[in-house]
Amino acid sequence: MHAASSDPAALTVPAGIEVIALRGRTFTLTGGQTLTFRTQIALLAEAIGRDIPFTTITHDTALQQMSAYMPAGIAESLLTNWVAATARPETIADTTEILLGKPARTFHQWAQKNAPAFTPS
């Protein structure tokens, strides 16, 4: 810090000091809300202006379908995590707001902003 005067309130902080202060630390970043997969799909459908069907399938069917696009072990791991997320809502952390000085975007805001990526061109 640099003191331009003897007044402590007048201290200036060098640019980039926040990077040094945060280096080596790990943060849990979350959105500002916990949503079910069904709610996420509904919000995305609203953002793109068309219906997105939501169908529940069995674990084995999902594993078979996903394994066509990725190694079975990765598909199994993803499915295990998704089942856990469905059974237990995620804990919301305030880390994003602390680090950025503003609340995390909602899924609705994200879906509205990114809708073009989900619509045919």
Secondary structure, DSSP 8 states (H G I E B T S, - for coil): -B-SSS-GGG-B--TTHHHHHHTT-------SS---HHHHHHHHHHHHTS--------HHHHHHHHHTTS-HHHHHHHHHHHHHHHHS-----SHHHHHHSS----HHHHHHHHGGGGS--
